[in-house]
Amino acid sequence: MSKIIIATANKGKAKEFEKIFAKFNIEVATLADFPEIGEIEETGTTFAENAALKAETVASLLNQTVIADDSGLIVDALDGAPGVYSARYSGVAHDDAKNNEKLLKNLEGVEPAKRTARFHCTLAVATPSEKTSFYTGEVEGIIAEQLCGTNGFGYDPLFFLPDFGLTMAEIPAEKKNEISHRANAIKQLEKDLTEVVEKVTKK
């Protein structure tokens, strides 16, 4: 079985990548498997910059092809916030409860029709001495007025999908892995996936 290294320590993201790549018979390894690398600071101002930073850093350290993603929530009424700062929107990294609380507070009084938003994902595929490739995916939704659902992570309990009448945290994981921003980015990657796997296999 081929193995792809995903430059993330986020367990929620890791599980999504594992399920998505499983259908291609590709095993996923993450930064949890390489604790010596430590945390990579995201200093970019765009999703692409952060994704490339993580992918290229790990690819250089391990001398093999690495995939990294940077993703986040873009809320129209908040001029695109939290954007690249989604994971640390409340000031504390990866505190889902505080991030959601701040989001709801900042949208108090905003009518449903103006609570439009999208989840965005940029994937960066980095191979040493080669140009980094990028793939993007999005899913449109509306920010709900209260948390609903226990599946998923991050802003999923607030991200309402009109086509399903449910939040991202209420739909089954299998369905989420078909329609999520991350899944849509990977669909863009699929056309080059054979080439990527070949690079991994050669290392």
Buried (B, 14 or more C-beta within 10 A) or exposed (E): EBBBBBBBBBEBBBBBBBBBBEEBEBEBBBBEEBEEBEEBEBEBEEBBBBBBBBBBBBBEBBEBBBBBBBBBBBBBBBEBBBBBBBBBBBEEEBBBEBBBBBBBEBBEEBEEEEBBBBBBBBBBBBBBEEEBBBBBBBBEBBBBBEBBBEBBBBBBBBBBBEEEEBBBBBBEEEBBBEBBBBBBBBEBBEEEBEEBBEBBEEE
